[in-house]
């Protein structure tokens, strides 16, 4: 499966709640770090940025999934975006899930559920605790 497929799966596992930009970035980051040998050689490269590990390409792929009608990106005025799966995206994700390595799919499900339960600051703390090198350019202080 390619990197865009993993992004689609992450959004699909988020259910109706969806994922914030930070949750999406951190879930995909952890997938790449913890399941590196399973996600493919074209996976996202992350750099230390304002709120930890960041990949611009991840947002570009999410926009492409939106253009394909697989992901809905809601952008309420005065708030951050939310990434939600569409019915077409859910059908595609189910197909991809059956073709992907089961342990990696299970890992991503757990990571998405975990990230959704944490506050913004707790999510960043957890990432910085495990990967302190990604805190170097952070504007988030705690």
N, C-alpha and C positions, 0 to 999 in steps of 0.2 A: 504494500500500500504506500502511496506517496504521502508527503507531508500534509497536503491539503485534505486528504482523507482522514488523517488523525485529527485535524482541526474540526472537521465535520463531526467526527465521533465525539469529541469533547463537548461540542455544543449540544449534540443530541443527548448525551448523558446528563446534561444540566436540566432537562425537562422544561416545564413551563416557566420555572424561575429564570432560566437563562444564565448567562455569565457576564460579569462586568469585564471591561478591558483588562484590568489587573488580574482577575481570576483566570481569564483565558490565557494570558501571557504566562502566568506562573504554572498553570496545569500543563501546558505544552512544554514549558521549560523543564519541569520535573520529569515528564515523560521522556524527553530527550536525554536527560542526565541519567535517569535510573533504568532506562530500557534502551540504551544507546544501540546495542547490537540488533535490536528488533525493529527500529523505526525507519531504517533505510538510510542510505548514504546522502540523500538530498535533503536531510532534515534541517530544520532551522538552526542558524547560528545566533547565539545570544550575546549581547554585550552589556556591561554594567551601565545603567542609565538612571534617570531621575528616581524611579521606584524599583530599582533592582534589575534583574535580567529582562532584556527587551530585544525583540526582533521586529523590525519594520516589515519584513517579508510576511510575517504572520498576519499583520493587519491587511496587507495587500491580498493575501490569500482569502481572508475572511470577507473582504470586499468582493472578490471574484465569486465566492460561494453565494454572496448576496445577489450578485448580478445573475447568477445561474438559477436563482429562486430556491436555493437549498437552505439558506440562512437568512433570517430577518434581522437587520440591525436597526434597533429603535434608538432614536436620538432625541429624547425629550429636552425641551428648552431648559437650560440651566442645570443640566445633569449629564452624567456620563452615559455612554452608549450601553445597550444591553444586546447581547447576541443570543438569539433564540432560533430553534430549529423550525423549519416549515414542514408541512405534511410531505411534500416532495423530498425534502432533506431527510426526514425520518425514514422514509422508504429506502433511500439510497444508503443511509447509515446502517440500517438493518442488514442490507446486502453486504456492505463492507465489513461489518462486524463478523459476519460468518466466514469471511475470507482471511481475516487478520489473525495473528497468533493469539490464542485464547488467554495466556497469562498476561500479555501486554494489554489486551482489551480490559481484562479484570483490573489491572493496575490503574489504567486510566479512569475507569469508573470510580474506583476508591478515591483517587486524587481529586476528581471533580466534586464528589460528595464532600470530601474533607474541606476543599477550598470554599465551597458554598456555605459551610458552617462557620467560617472564621470571619471576623471583621477585617476591614482593610489593613489596619495596623497589625493585627495578629498574624495575618497572612504574610505580610512583609517581615515581621519578626521571625517567623518560622523559616522563611527562605534565607534570610540573612544569617540565621543561626547555623543552618546546614551548609550554606554557600557564602561565607563572609566576603569573598572576593567580589561579589556582585553588589556590595554595599558602597564601593569606592566612590561612585558618582551620585549617590543618593541625596535627594533633597529632603527625604523623610528622616526626621530625627525623633528618637524615642529614648 
